[in-house]
Amino acid sequence: MAKEKNPNIKTVAENRKARFSYEVADTLEAGLVLTGTEVKSLREGHANIQESYASVEGGELWLINAHIPEYFAGNRFNHEPRRRRKLLVSKKEIARLSQAADREGMTMVPLKMYFNERGIAKLQLAVARGKKLHDKRETAKQRDWNREKARLLKEKG
């Protein structure tokens, strides 16, 4: 992933638990429709996308339950922290996502919220299937083995 190494991209929020709880099938980048105080709050690095998800409603894609706290200097023009936010994706992508979401066990989970090179707020969205408990154990076991393997290779050279 070359994008993560780019110093111009500023990550605001990351849902690290999503890759543990879900088996990611596909990812895409979506724009966000935000108000001024939401952008200012994001630029300060305040956001939480842990419990959020995306849903197709009325032919549009919406980010639901994402928490962007109120901007401290926003006075009466402040936004509602957990409001639904529209995601900017092409109609073709929306159709593909809704078909994937209609399949058994598939859901749309946000992985990362960030500002791209041009300073525009973006959301990395994943179409994923929920993992069973034994799958989560297997993931943890594989991660621990890779860590142990790297340690052994470093020691023995």
C-alpha angles and dihedrals in degrees: 000000000000093000094069091056093053109107091208093067114086115199112215102177134003129194099212093166091061093075089051096047098037137045103230113223101172139357134205139175119244132184122231130227103224138169122235096260091049091055091048091050090049092049088058087056099250117141140109123204098166098112097030131110139175127244136186110231125166094350092305132101117235133190108221130197097005111148119222107168121227117274108253094227096039097103114179093346093066121127132238107264098222101034121140112263125205117235120217109228132141119264090246091055091047090053091049092047094047091051090051091047091051090058119092114287098352120134138168113246127179113235103181141002116206148146114253127219091281093051095253119142111245135178125213105217126193131202101217145168120225114251123233120233094260090052090053090051090050091051092050091047092050092048092050091048092051090050091049092046091052091049092050093048091049092051098045094038 
